[in-house]
Amino acid sequence: MRKRNLLIIGVCSVLLFATGCDSTPKEDPLLNGYGTKEDEDGNIYTGFFKDGLYDGYGVMEYATSTVYEGTWSEGVWEGNGRITWDSGCIYVGETHDNMMHGMGYMLWTMGDYYYGEWKNGNPNGSGTKYYMVDPTAEFTHQQYNVYTGEMVNNLKVGHGVMRYNFGAIYDGEWANDRRNGYGTVYWEPGLEFLKFEGDFEDDWIKGHGTMYYSNGTIVTGTFDGTTLIQAD
């Protein structure tokens, strides 16, 4: 039988990760109610069975050291659960058909964490992700860049707001995890620039927009970064 892969994220990178679990249900008419079973791959399940299948609450200790604790239906993860990888990554939330699916929370070993919508094992939909930048900083807002918005396969895609740990804010469109499209950036206090509204390309101000300067000047035109190429 072909083994189903389990998706892990980040340092546990959004990659297919072999769990050692044959996800195809195997019927054993002798198993009903509560019990323990070790399969041929060395995965050990303790919990409830129905007609030989994992069904209800149960804990699977995979031979790879990954542990799933939660609800099952007809032999697969279904409902709510907690997944702990040997790397230290942890997921808590909804599951479906042996994947993270629904609303859930993920903590990565390097300190990043995400809460929001999941689909087919990846962050997909609306959510908030904290990106660890400086674990030594005194305050939480200085430790993380915080993104709130749309995600597609764990990438920032669509509309979202990023609050950077140094005080700047970007509110606008994203593509392939980078600022692309129309958006507004607000700089941290004390700089020559207050904000820019306009076009971004590949994470950079590029194209038409309006720059607001701290001395009160407002200029509309074509920009490359903070450099004015041509005023309107």
ZABA-946574 format. One record per atom (N, C-alpha, C, O): residue in one letter; chain; atom name; x negated, y negated, z negated. Coordinates in steps of 0.05 Angstrom, whole numbers. Layout:
BEGIN
a;A;CA;X;Y;Z
...
//
This chain:
BEGIN
m;A;N;-17;24;0
m;A;CA;0;0;0
m;A;C;-18;-25;0
m;A;O;-39;-25;-12
r;A;N;-9;-46;13
r;A;CA;-24;-71;14
r;A;C;-21;-86;-11
r;A;O;2;-90;-21
k;A;N;-42;-95;-23
k;A;CA;-41;-110;-49
k;A;C;-33;-139;-44
k;A;O;-42;-152;-25
r;A;N;-15;-148;-61
r;A;CA;-7;-176;-60
r;A;C;-28;-193;-74
r;A;O;-39;-185;-94
n;A;N;-33;-216;-63
n;A;CA;-53;-234;-75
n;A;C;-40;-254;-93
n;A;O;-17;-263;-88
l;A;N;-53;-262;-113
l;A;CA;-44;-283;-132
l;A;C;-59;-308;-128
l;A;O;-84;-308;-127
l;A;N;-45;-330;-125
l;A;CA;-58;-356;-119
l;A;C;-68;-369;-145
l;A;O;-53;-370;-165
i;A;N;-93;-378;-145
i;A;CA;-103;-395;-167
i;A;C;-113;-421;-155
i;A;O;-118;-422;-131
i;A;N;-116;-441;-172
i;A;CA;-120;-468;-162
i;A;C;-146;-480;-172
i;A;O;-157;-471;-192
g;A;N;-156;-501;-158
g;A;CA;-177;-518;-168
g;A;C;-203;-503;-170
g;A;O;-212;-490;-151
v;A;N;-217;-505;-195
v;A;CA;-241;-489;-199
v;A;C;-232;-460;-197
v;A;O;-247;-443;-187
c;A;N;-207;-455;-205
c;A;CA;-195;-430;-199
c;A;C;-183;-434;-171
c;A;O;-163;-420;-165
s;A;N;-192;-451;-154
s;A;CA;-185;-464;-129
s;A;C;-161;-453;-116
s;A;O;-156;-429;-118
v;A;N;-145;-469;-101
v;A;CA;-121;-459;-88
v;A;C;-129;-438;-68
v;A;O;-128;-443;-44
l;A;N;-136;-414;-78
l;A;CA;-145;-392;-61
l;A;C;-129;-368;-69
l;A;O;-118;-366;-91
l;A;N;-128;-348;-50
l;A;CA;-116;-323;-56
l;A;C;-135;-307;-74
l;A;O;-159;-304;-67
f;A;N;-124;-296;-96
f;A;CA;-141;-283;-116
f;A;C;-129;-255;-121
f;A;O;-106;-253;-130
a;A;N;-144;-234;-115
a;A;CA;-134;-207;-118
a;A;C;-129;-201;-147
a;A;O;-149;-201;-163
t;A;N;-105;-195;-155
t;A;CA;-99;-188;-182
t;A;C;-105;-160;-190
t;A;O;-107;-153;-213
g;A;N;-107;-143;-170
g;A;CA;-109;-114;-176
g;A;C;-82;-102;-181
g;A;O;-80;-79;-189
c;A;N;-61;-117;-176
c;A;CA;-34;-108;-180
c;A;C;-22;-101;-154
c;A;O;-21;-118;-136
d;A;N;-12;-77;-150
d;A;CA;3;-70;-127
d;A;C;31;-80;-131
d;A;O;46;-69;-148
s;A;N;39;-101;-117
s;A;CA;64;-115;-123
s;A;C;88;-99;-112
s;A;O;111;-106;-119
t;A;N;84;-79;-96
t;A;CA;106;-63;-86
t;A;C;117;-46;-109
t;A;O;102;-29;-120
p;A;N;143;-50;-116
p;A;CA;153;-35;-139
p;A;C;151;-5;-135
p;A;O;156;5;-113
k;A;N;143;10;-156
k;A;CA;141;39;-155
k;A;C;162;50;-174
k;A;O;161;44;-198
e;A;N;180;65;-165
e;A;CA;201;76;-182
e;A;C;191;100;-198
e;A;O;178;117;-187
d;A;N;198;100;-223
d;A;CA;193;122;-240
d;A;C;218;127;-257
d;A;O;222;113;-277
p;A;N;234;146;-250
p;A;CA;260;149;-263
p;A;C;258;156;-292
p;A;O;278;155;-307
l;A;N;234;163;-302
l;A;CA;231;170;-330
l;A;C;229;145;-348
l;A;O;232;147;-372
l;A;N;223;122;-336
l;A;CA;218;98;-352
l;A;C;243;79;-352
l;A;O;250;68;-332
n;A;N;255;77;-376
n;A;CA;276;58;-381
n;A;C;273;48;-410
n;A;O;266;63;-428
g;A;N;279;22;-414
g;A;CA;275;11;-441
g;A;C;247;0;-444
g;A;O;234;-8;-425
y;A;N;238;1;-469
y;A;CA;212;-11;-476
y;A;C;190;10;-476
y;A;O;194;33;-485
g;A;N;167;3;-464
g;A;CA;145;22;-464
g;A;C;120;10;-453
g;A;O;118;-14;-448
t;A;N;99;26;-449
t;A;CA;73;18;-439
t;A;C;66;37;-416
t;A;O;70;61;-417
k;A;N;54;25;-395
k;A;CA;46;41;-372
k;A;C;20;30;-361
k;A;O;17;6;-357
e;A;N;1;47;-355
e;A;CA;-23;40;-341
e;A;C;-22;51;-313
e;A;O;-17;75;-309
d;A;N;-26;33;-292
d;A;CA;-24;43;-265
d;A;C;-51;53;-255
d;A;O;-71;53;-270
e;A;N;-51;62;-230
e;A;CA;-76;74;-219
e;A;C;-98;55;-216
e;A;O;-121;63;-213
d;A;N;-92;28;-216
d;A;CA;-113;8;-214
d;A;C;-124;-1;-241
d;A;O;-143;-18;-242
g;A;N;-114;9;-262
g;A;CA;-123;2;-289
g;A;C;-108;-22;-301
g;A;O;-116;-31;-322
n;A;N;-87;-31;-288
n;A;CA;-70;-52;-299
n;A;C;-52;-40;-320
n;A;O;-40;-19;-316
i;A;N;-49;-53;-343
i;A;CA;-34;-42;-365
i;A;C;-10;-61;-371
i;A;O;-13;-84;-377
y;A;N;14;-49;-369
y;A;CA;39;-64;-374
y;A;C;52;-54;-399
y;A;O;54;-30;-404
t;A;N;60;-74;-416
t;A;CA;75;-67;-440
t;A;C;100;-85;-441
t;A;O;98;-109;-441
g;A;N;123;-72;-440
g;A;CA;148;-87;-440
g;A;C;172;-70;-432
g;A;O;172;-46;-436
f;A;N;191;-83;-420
f;A;CA;216;-69;-413
f;A;C;216;-58;-384
f;A;O;205;-71;-366
f;A;N;228;-35;-381
f;A;CA;231;-22;-355
f;A;C;261;-18;-349
f;A;O;278;-16;-367
k;A;N;266;-17;-323
k;A;CA;293;-9;-314
k;A;C;290;9;-290
k;A;O;279;0;-269
d;A;N;298;33;-292
d;A;CA;296;52;-270
d;A;C;267;54;-259
d;A;O;262;56;-235
g;A;N;248;54;-278
g;A;CA;220;57;-271
g;A;C;206;32;-263
g;A;O;182;33;-257
l;A;N;220;9;-261
l;A;CA;208;-16;-253
l;A;C;206;-35;-276
l;A;O;222;-34;-295
y;A;N;185;-53;-275
y;A;CA;183;-74;-296
y;A;C;207;-92;-293
y;A;O;213;-103;-272
d;A;N;222;-96;-315
d;A;CA;247;-111;-314
d;A;C;254;-121;-342
d;A;O;258;-106;-360
g;A;N;254;-148;-344
g;A;CA;258;-161;-370
g;A;C;232;-173;-379
g;A;O;215;-180;-362
y;A;N;228;-176;-405
y;A;CA;203;-188;-415
y;A;C;181;-167;-416
y;A;O;185;-144;-424
g;A;N;157;-175;-407
g;A;CA;134;-157;-409
g;A;C;108;-171;-406
g;A;O;107;-194;-396
v;A;N;87;-158;-414
v;A;CA;59;-168;-412
v;A;C;43;-149;-394
v;A;O;41;-125;-400
m;A;N;31;-161;-373
m;A;CA;13;-145;-356
m;A;C;-16;-155;-360
m;A;O;-22;-178;-356
e;A;N;-33;-136;-368
e;A;CA;-61;-142;-370
e;A;C;-75;-129;-346
e;A;O;-78;-105;-345
y;A;N;-82;-146;-327
y;A;CA;-94;-136;-302
y;A;C;-123;-128;-307
y;A;O;-136;-138;-325
a;A;N;-132;-110;-291
a;A;CA;-159;-100;-293
a;A;C;-179;-123;-288
a;A;O;-202;-121;-296
t;A;N;-170;-144;-274
t;A;CA;-188;-167;-269
t;A;C;-190;-186;-292
t;A;O;-205;-205;-291
s;A;N;-176;-180;-314
s;A;CA;-175;-196;-339
s;A;C;-154;-218;-338
s;A;O;-150;-232;-358
t;A;N;-140;-222;-316
t;A;CA;-117;-240;-315
t;A;C;-94;-228;-331
t;A;O;-90;-203;-330
v;A;N;-80;-244;-346
v;A;CA;-57;-235;-362
v;A;C;-32;-250;-354
v;A;O;-32;-275;-354
y;A;N;-10;-236;-349
y;A;CA;16;-249;-344
y;A;C;34;-241;-367
y;A;O;38;-217;-373
e;A;N;46;-261;-380
e;A;CA;66;-256;-402
e;A;C;91;-270;-394
e;A;O;91;-294;-390
g;A;N;113;-255;-390
g;A;CA;138;-268;-382
g;A;C;158;-248;-373
g;A;O;157;-225;-379
t;A;N;177;-259;-357
t;A;CA;199;-243;-348
t;A;C;194;-231;-320
t;A;O;179;-242;-304
w;A;N;206;-207;-316
w;A;CA;203;-192;-292
w;A;C;230;-184;-281
w;A;O;250;-183;-296
s;A;N;231;-178;-255
s;A;CA;256;-168;-243
s;A;C;248;-149;-221
s;A;O;234;-157;-202
e;A;N;257;-124;-223
e;A;CA;252;-104;-202
e;A;C;222;-102;-195
e;A;O;215;-99;-172
g;A;N;205;-104;-216
g;A;CA;177;-99;-212
g;A;C;159;-123;-206
g;A;O;135;-120;-203
v;A;N;171;-147;-204
v;A;CA;155;-171;-198
v;A;C;160;-193;-218
v;A;O;181;-193;-231
w;A;N;142;-213;-219
w;A;CA;146;-236;-236
w;A;C;171;-251;-227
w;A;O;175;-255;-203
e;A;N;189;-257;-245
e;A;CA;213;-271;-238
e;A;C;225;-285;-262
e;A;O;232;-272;-282
g;A;N;226;-312;-262
g;A;CA;237;-326;-284
g;A;C;217;-346;-296
g;A;O;211;-366;-284
n;A;N;207;-340;-319
n;A;CA;188;-357;-333
n;A;C;165;-341;-344
n;A;O;169;-318;-353
g;A;N;141;-353;-343
g;A;CA;118;-338;-353
g;A;C;94;-355;-358
g;A;O;94;-379;-353
r;A;N;74;-342;-369
r;A;CA;48;-355;-374
r;A;C;27;-337;-362
r;A;O;26;-313;-366
i;A;N;9;-350;-346
i;A;CA;-13;-335;-333
i;A;C;-39;-346;-344
i;A;O;-43;-370;-344
t;A;N;-56;-329;-353
t;A;CA;-82;-337;-363
t;A;C;-104;-322;-347
t;A;O;-104;-297;-347
w;A;N;-121;-337;-334
w;A;CA;-143;-325;-319
w;A;C;-168;-323;-336
w;A;O;-171;-337;-356
d;A;N;-186;-304;-329
d;A;CA;-210;-301;-344
d;A;C;-228;-325;-343
d;A;O;-246;-329;-360
s;A;N;-224;-343;-323
s;A;CA;-239;-368;-321
s;A;C;-230;-388;-342
s;A;O;-244;-408;-347
g;A;N;-206;-384;-354
g;A;CA;-196;-403;-373
g;A;C;-173;-420;-363
g;A;O;-160;-434;-378
c;A;N;-167;-419;-337
c;A;CA;-144;-433;-326
c;A;C;-118;-421;-337
c;A;O;-116;-397;-341
i;A;N;-98;-438;-341
i;A;CA;-73;-430;-353
i;A;C;-50;-442;-337
i;A;O;-50;-466;-332
y;A;N;-30;-426;-331
y;A;CA;-5;-436;-319
y;A;C;18;-428;-338
y;A;O;19;-405;-347
v;A;N;36;-447;-342
v;A;CA;61;-441;-358
v;A;C;84;-453;-342
v;A;O;85;-477;-337
g;A;N;103;-436;-335
g;A;CA;126;-447;-320
g;A;C;142;-425;-306
g;A;O;141;-401;-314
e;A;N;155;-433;-285
e;A;CA;173;-415;-271
e;A;C;157;-398;-250
e;A;O;138;-407;-239
t;A;N;167;-374;-246
t;A;CA;155;-356;-227
t;A;C;176;-343;-209
t;A;O;200;-342;-217
h;A;N;168;-335;-185
h;A;CA;186;-321;-167
h;A;C;170;-303;-148
h;A;O;151;-312;-136
d;A;N;178;-278;-147
d;A;CA;166;-259;-128
d;A;C;136;-258;-131
d;A;O;121;-259;-111
n;A;N;126;-256;-156
n;A;CA;98;-254;-163
n;A;C;82;-279;-156
n;A;O;58;-277;-152
m;A;N;95;-302;-156
m;A;CA;80;-327;-151
m;A;C;90;-349;-170
m;A;O;112;-347;-180
m;A;N;74;-369;-174
m;A;CA;82;-393;-188
m;A;C;101;-408;-170
m;A;O;94;-416;-147
h;A;N;125;-413;-179
h;A;CA;146;-424;-162
h;A;C;168;-436;-179
h;A;O;180;-422;-196
g;A;N;173;-462;-175
g;A;CA;193;-477;-192
g;A;C;178;-499;-206
g;A;O;160;-511;-196
m;A;N;187;-505;-231
m;A;CA;173;-525;-247
m;A;C;152;-511;-264
m;A;O;157;-491;-277
g;A;N;128;-524;-265
g;A;CA;108;-511;-281
g;A;C;85;-530;-288
g;A;O;82;-552;-276
y;A;N;68;-521;-307
y;A;CA;45;-537;-317
y;A;C;20;-520;-313
y;A;O;20;-496;-319
m;A;N;-1;-533;-302
m;A;CA;-26;-519;-297
m;A;C;-49;-534;-310
m;A;O;-51;-558;-306
l;A;N;-66;-520;-324
l;A;CA;-90;-532;-336
l;A;C;-114;-518;-324
l;A;O;-117;-494;-325
w;A;N;-132;-534;-313
w;A;CA;-157;-524;-301
w;A;C;-180;-526;-321
w;A;O;-179;-543;-339
t;A;N;-200;-509;-318
t;A;CA;-222;-508;-337
t;A;C;-238;-534;-338
t;A;O;-250;-541;-358
m;A;N;-239;-550;-315
m;A;CA;-255;-574;-315
m;A;C;-239;-598;-327
m;A;O;-250;-620;-329
g;A;N;-214;-592;-336
g;A;CA;-199;-613;-350
g;A;C;-176;-625;-334
g;A;O;-160;-639;-346
d;A;N;-175;-620;-308
d;A;CA;-152;-629;-293
d;A;C;-126;-615;-302
d;A;O;-128;-592;-311
y;A;N;-103;-628;-300
y;A;CA;-78;-614;-305
y;A;C;-56;-626;-289
y;A;O;-57;-650;-281
y;A;N;-35;-610;-284
y;A;CA;-13;-618;-266
y;A;C;13;-608;-278
y;A;O;15;-585;-288
y;A;N;33;-625;-276
y;A;CA;60;-616;-283
y;A;C;79;-625;-261
y;A;O;80;-649;-253
g;A;N;94;-607;-250
g;A;CA;113;-614;-229
g;A;C;123;-590;-215
g;A;O;125;-568;-226
e;A;N;130;-594;-190
e;A;CA;143;-573;-173
e;A;C;121;-555;-160
e;A;O;100;-565;-152
w;A;N;127;-530;-159
w;A;CA;110;-510;-146
w;A;C;127;-494;-126
w;A;O;151;-491;-129
k;A;N;113;-485;-105
k;A;CA;126;-468;-85
k;A;C;105;-450;-74
k;A;O;84;-458;-65
n;A;N;111;-424;-74
n;A;CA;93;-404;-63
n;A;C;65;-405;-74
n;A;O;45;-401;-60
g;A;N;63;-410;-100
g;A;CA;37;-409;-114
g;A;C;21;-435;-114
g;A;O;-1;-435;-125
n;A;N;31;-456;-102
n;A;CA;17;-482;-101
n;A;C;34;-505;-110
n;A;O;59;-503;-109
p;A;N;22;-527;-120
p;A;CA;37;-551;-125
p;A;C;49;-561;-98
p;A;O;34;-568;-80
n;A;N;75;-561;-97
n;A;CA;90;-571;-73
n;A;C;115;-586;-83
n;A;O;131;-575;-98
g;A;N;117;-611;-74
g;A;CA;140;-627;-83
g;A;C;130;-650;-101
g;A;O;108;-660;-97
s;A;N;147;-658;-120
s;A;CA;140;-681;-137
s;A;C;126;-672;-162
s;A;O;134;-651;-174
g;A;N;106;-687;-171
g;A;CA;93;-680;-195
g;A;C;72;-702;-203
g;A;O;69;-722;-190
t;A;N;59;-697;-226
t;A;CA;38;-714;-236
t;A;C;13;-698;-241
t;A;O;14;-677;-254
k;A;N;-9;-707;-230
k;A;CA;-34;-692;-234
k;A;C;-55;-711;-246
k;A;O;-59;-734;-237
y;A;N;-68;-701;-267
y;A;CA;-89;-716;-280
y;A;C;-116;-705;-270
y;A;O;-122;-681;-273
y;A;N;-133;-722;-259
y;A;CA;-159;-714;-249
y;A;C;-180;-723;-269
y;A;O;-184;-748;-273
m;A;N;-194;-705;-281
m;A;CA;-215;-712;-300
m;A;C;-238;-727;-287
m;A;O;-249;-717;-267
v;A;N;-244;-750;-297
v;A;CA;-266;-767;-286
v;A;C;-288;-770;-306
v;A;O;-312;-767;-300
d;A;N;-281;-776;-331
d;A;CA;-301;-781;-352
d;A;C;-292;-769;-379
d;A;O;-278;-783;-394
p;A;N;-299;-745;-384
p;A;CA;-290;-732;-409
p;A;C;-301;-745;-434
p;A;O;-292;-740;-456
t;A;N;-322;-762;-432
t;A;CA;-334;-774;-455
t;A;C;-321;-801;-462
t;A;O;-326;-812;-483
a;A;N;-302;-811;-445
a;A;CA;-289;-836;-451
a;A;C;-272;-835;-476
a;A;O;-261;-813;-482
e;A;N;-270;-857;-490
e;A;CA;-256;-857;-515
e;A;C;-226;-854;-512
e;A;O;-213;-840;-528
f;A;N;-214;-866;-491
f;A;CA;-185;-866;-488
f;A;C;-177;-848;-464
f;A;O;-192;-846;-445
t;A;N;-153;-837;-466
t;A;CA;-144;-819;-445
t;A;C;-143;-832;-418
t;A;O;-150;-820;-398
h;A;N;-133;-857;-417
h;A;CA;-130;-871;-391
h;A;C;-157;-877;-378
h;A;O;-158;-882;-354
q;A;N;-178;-875;-394
q;A;CA;-205;-879;-383
q;A;C;-218;-853;-374
q;A;O;-238;-852;-360
q;A;N;-206;-831;-383
q;A;CA;-217;-804;-376
q;A;C;-207;-795;-349
q;A;O;-220;-780;-336
y;A;N;-183;-803;-342
y;A;CA;-169;-792;-319
y;A;C;-162;-812;-297
y;A;O;-155;-835;-304
n;A;N;-162;-803;-272
n;A;CA;-146;-816;-251
n;A;C;-120;-801;-251
n;A;O;-120;-776;-251
v;A;N;-98;-815;-251
v;A;CA;-71;-803;-253
v;A;C;-55;-808;-228
v;A;O;-49;-831;-221
y;A;N;-47;-787;-215
y;A;CA;-31;-789;-191
y;A;C;-2;-779;-196
y;A;O;2;-758;-208
t;A;N;18;-795;-188
t;A;CA;46;-787;-190
t;A;C;58;-790;-163
t;A;O;59;-812;-152
g;A;N;68;-769;-152
g;A;CA;80;-770;-125
g;A;C;84;-743;-113
g;A;O;87;-723;-126
e;A;N;83;-743;-86
e;A;CA;88;-719;-71
e;A;C;62;-703;-67
e;A;O;40;-714;-63
m;A;N;65;-676;-68
m;A;CA;43;-658;-64
m;A;C;51;-637;-43
m;A;O;74;-629;-41
v;A;N;31;-629;-26
v;A;CA;35;-607;-7
v;A;C;11;-589;-10
v;A;O;-12;-597;-3
n;A;N;15;-565;-20
n;A;CA;-6;-545;-24
n;A;C;-30;-557;-39
n;A;O;-53;-554;-32
n;A;N;-23;-570;-61
n;A;CA;-42;-582;-80
n;A;C;-57;-606;-69
n;A;O;-77;-615;-80
l;A;N;-47;-618;-47
l;A;CA;-59;-642;-35
l;A;C;-39;-665;-37
l;A;O;-15;-661;-36
k;A;N;-49;-689;-41
k;A;CA;-33;-713;-41
k;A;C;-23;-719;-13
k;A;O;-40;-726;4
v;A;N;2;-716;-8
v;A;CA;14;-721;18
v;A;C;41;-734;15
v;A;O;58;-725;-1
g;A;N;46;-756;29
g;A;CA;71;-771;26
g;A;C;67;-795;9
g;A;O;45;-806;9
h;A;N;87;-804;-5
h;A;CA;85;-827;-22
h;A;C;75;-820;-50
h;A;O;84;-800;-62
g;A;N;57;-836;-61
g;A;CA;48;-831;-88
g;A;C;33;-855;-99
g;A;O;25;-873;-85
v;A;N;31;-855;-126
v;A;CA;17;-877;-140
v;A;C;-7;-865;-155
v;A;O;-4;-846;-170
m;A;N;-30;-877;-150
m;A;CA;-55;-868;-165
m;A;C;-64;-890;-183
m;A;O;-68;-913;-175
r;A;N;-66;-884;-209
r;A;CA;-77;-902;-229
r;A;C;-105;-893;-235
r;A;O;-109;-872;-248
y;A;N;-124;-909;-227
y;A;CA;-152;-902;-231
y;A;C;-162;-909;-259
y;A;O;-152;-927;-272
n;A;N;-181;-894;-269
n;A;CA;-190;-897;-296
n;A;C;-203;-924;-301
n;A;O;-205;-933;-324
f;A;N;-213;-937;-280
f;A;CA;-226;-964;-283
f;A;C;-207;-987;-282
f;A;O;-215;-1010;-284
g;A;N;-180;-981;-277
g;A;CA;-160;-1002;-279
g;A;C;-146;-1008;-253
g;A;O;-125;-1021;-254
a;A;N;-156;-1000;-230
a;A;CA;-143;-1005;-204
a;A;C;-119;-986;-201
a;A;O;-118;-965;-213
i;A;N;-100;-995;-183
i;A;CA;-76;-979;-177
i;A;C;-72;-980;-147
i;A;O;-73;-1001;-135
y;A;N;-65;-957;-136
y;A;CA;-57;-955;-108
y;A;C;-29;-944;-107
y;A;O;-23;-923;-119
d;A;N;-11;-957;-92
d;A;CA;17;-949;-89
d;A;C;23;-948;-59
d;A;O;25;-969;-47
g;A;N;25;-924;-48
g;A;CA;30;-923;-19
g;A;C;29;-895;-8
g;A;O;35;-875;-22
e;A;N;23;-893;17
e;A;CA;24;-868;32
e;A;C;-3;-853;30
e;A;O;-24;-865;29
w;A;N;0;-826;31
w;A;CA;-23;-808;30
w;A;C;-21;-787;52
w;A;O;1;-780;60
a;A;N;-44;-778;61
a;A;CA;-45;-755;80
a;A;C;-71;-740;75
a;A;O;-92;-752;73
n;A;N;-68;-714;73
n;A;CA;-92;-697;69
n;A;C;-109;-706;45
n;A;O;-133;-705;47
d;A;N;-95;-713;24
d;A;CA;-108;-720;-2
d;A;C;-121;-747;-2
d;A;O;-136;-754;-21
r;A;N;-117;-764;19
r;A;CA;-130;-790;20
r;A;C;-110;-811;27
r;A;O;-88;-806;37
r;A;N;-117;-836;20
r;A;CA;-99;-859;26
r;A;C;-98;-863;56
r;A;O;-118;-869;69
n;A;N;-74;-859;67
n;A;CA;-70;-862;96
n;A;C;-42;-873;101
n;A;O;-23;-862;91
g;A;N;-41;-895;117
g;A;CA;-15;-907;122
g;A;C;-13;-934;108
g;A;O;-33;-947;103
y;A;N;12;-941;102
y;A;CA;16;-968;89
y;A;C;16;-965;59
y;A;O;27;-946;47
g;A;N;2;-984;46
g;A;CA;1;-983;17
g;A;C;-8;-1009;5
g;A;O;-15;-1028;19
t;A;N;-8;-1010;-21
t;A;CA;-17;-1034;-36
t;A;C;-37;-1025;-57
t;A;O;-32;-1006;-72
v;A;N;-60;-1039;-58
v;A;CA;-79;-1034;-79
v;A;C;-81;-1058;-97
v;A;O;-83;-1081;-87
y;A;N;-80;-1054;-123
y;A;CA;-84;-1075;-143
y;A;C;-110;-1070;-156
y;A;O;-115;-1049;-168
w;A;N;-128;-1090;-155
w;A;CA;-154;-1086;-167
w;A;C;-154;-1092;-197
w;A;O;-136;-1106;-207
e;A;N;-173;-1082;-211
e;A;CA;-176;-1087;-239
e;A;C;-183;-1117;-244
e;A;O;-195;-1129;-226
p;A;N;-177;-1128;-267
p;A;CA;-183;-1156;-272
p;A;C;-212;-1163;-270
p;A;O;-230;-1147;-275
g;A;N;-218;-1188;-262
g;A;CA;-245;-1198;-262
g;A;C;-259;-1197;-235
g;A;O;-282;-1205;-233
l;A;N;-244;-1188;-214
l;A;CA;-257;-1187;-188
l;A;C;-247;-1210;-170
l;A;O;-229;-1225;-177
e;A;N;-260;-1212;-148
e;A;CA;-253;-1233;-128
e;A;C;-226;-1228;-116
e;A;O;-212;-1247;-107
f;A;N;-217;-1203;-115
f;A;CA;-193;-1195;-102
f;A;C;-172;-1187;-122
f;A;O;-178;-1173;-142
l;A;N;-147;-1195;-117
l;A;CA;-125;-1187;-135
l;A;C;-111;-1163;-124
l;A;O;-108;-1142;-138
k;A;N;-102;-1165;-98
k;A;CA;-89;-1142;-86
k;A;C;-90;-1144;-55
k;A;O;-94;-1165;-44
f;A;N;-85;-1121;-43
f;A;CA;-83;-1120;-14
f;A;C;-58;-1103;-7
f;A;O;-54;-1082;-18
e;A;N;-43;-1114;12
e;A;CA;-19;-1099;23
e;A;C;-23;-1095;52
e;A;O;-27;-1115;67
g;A;N;-24;-1070;61
g;A;CA;-27;-1066;89
g;A;C;-35;-1037;96
g;A;O;-28;-1018;83
d;A;N;-51;-1035;117
d;A;CA;-58;-1009;128
d;A;C;-83;-997;115
d;A;O;-103;-1010;110
f;A;N;-81;-970;111
f;A;CA;-104;-955;101
f;A;C;-109;-932;120
f;A;O;-91;-921;132
e;A;N;-135;-925;123
e;A;CA;-143;-903;140
e;A;C;-165;-887;126
e;A;O;-186;-899;120
d;A;N;-161;-862;123
d;A;CA;-182;-844;111
d;A;C;-193;-856;85
d;A;O;-218;-857;81
d;A;N;-175;-864;67
d;A;CA;-182;-874;41
d;A;C;-194;-902;40
d;A;O;-207;-909;21
w;A;N;-190;-917;62
w;A;CA;-204;-943;65
w;A;C;-184;-963;76
w;A;O;-167;-957;92
i;A;N;-187;-989;67
i;A;CA;-171;-1010;80
i;A;C;-180;-1012;109
i;A;O;-204;-1017;114
k;A;N;-161;-1010;127
k;A;CA;-169;-1009;156
k;A;C;-145;-1017;172
k;A;O;-126;-1001;175
g;A;N;-145;-1042;182
g;A;CA;-122;-1050;199
g;A;C;-110;-1076;189
g;A;O;-123;-1092;176
h;A;N;-85;-1079;195
h;A;CA;-71;-1105;189
h;A;C;-60;-1105;160
h;A;O;-51;-1085;150
g;A;N;-62;-1129;148
g;A;CA;-52;-1131;121
g;A;C;-56;-1159;110
g;A;O;-65;-1177;123
t;A;N;-48;-1162;85
t;A;CA;-51;-1188;71
t;A;C;-68;-1184;46
t;A;O;-62;-1167;29
m;A;N;-88;-1201;43
m;A;CA;-106;-1200;20
m;A;C;-100;-1224;2
m;A;O;-97;-1247;10
y;A;N;-97;-1218;-24
y;A;CA;-92;-1238;-45
y;A;C;-117;-1241;-61
y;A;O;-127;-1221;-73
y;A;N;-128;-1265;-62
y;A;CA;-153;-1270;-77
y;A;C;-148;-1282;-104
y;A;O;-127;-1294;-108
s;A;N;-166;-1279;-122
s;A;CA;-162;-1289;-149
s;A;C;-162;-1319;-151
s;A;O;-152;-1330;-171
n;A;N;-173;-1333;-131
n;A;CA;-173;-1362;-131
n;A;C;-147;-1374;-120
n;A;O;-144;-1398;-118
g;A;N;-128;-1357;-113
g;A;CA;-102;-1365;-103
g;A;C;-99;-1364;-73
g;A;O;-77;-1368;-63
t;A;N;-121;-1359;-59
t;A;CA;-120;-1357;-29
t;A;C;-106;-1332;-21
t;A;O;-109;-1310;-32
i;A;N;-90;-1335;1
i;A;CA;-76;-1312;13
i;A;C;-82;-1312;42
i;A;O;-77;-1332;56
v;A;N;-92;-1289;52
v;A;CA;-100;-1287;80
v;A;C;-87;-1263;93
v;A;O;-89;-1241;82
t;A;N;-75;-1267;116
t;A;CA;-63;-1245;131
t;A;C;-79;-1241;157
t;A;O;-85;-1260;171
g;A;N;-85;-1216;163
g;A;CA;-101;-1211;187
g;A;C;-110;-1182;189
g;A;O;-97;-1165;177
t;A;N;-131;-1178;203
t;A;CA;-142;-1151;207
t;A;C;-167;-1148;188
t;A;O;-184;-1165;188
f;A;N;-167;-1126;173
f;A;CA;-188;-1122;153
f;A;C;-202;-1095;157
f;A;O;-190;-1076;167
d;A;N;-227;-1094;150
d;A;CA;-242;-1069;148
d;A;C;-254;-1069;120
d;A;O;-274;-1083;115
g;A;N;-242;-1054;102
g;A;CA;-249;-1057;74
g;A;C;-239;-1084;64
g;A;O;-217;-1093;71
t;A;N;-255;-1098;49
t;A;CA;-247;-1125;40
t;A;C;-257;-1147;59
t;A;O;-253;-1170;54
t;A;N;-269;-1139;81
t;A;CA;-279;-1158;101
t;A;C;-257;-1165;121
t;A;O;-245;-1148;133
l;A;N;-253;-1191;123
l;A;CA;-234;-1201;143
l;A;C;-246;-1200;171
l;A;O;-267;-1213;175
i;A;N;-234;-1186;189
i;A;CA;-244;-1184;217
i;A;C;-233;-1206;234
i;A;O;-247;-1219;250
q;A;N;-207;-1211;231
q;A;CA;-194;-1232;246
q;A;C;-168;-1240;232
q;A;O;-151;-1224;226
a;A;N;-166;-1266;227
a;A;CA;-142;-1277;214
a;A;C;-120;-1280;235
a;A;O;-125;-1284;259
d;A;N;-95;-1278;226
d;A;CA;-72;-1283;244
d;A;C;-70;-1312;252
d;A;O;-52;-1319;267
//
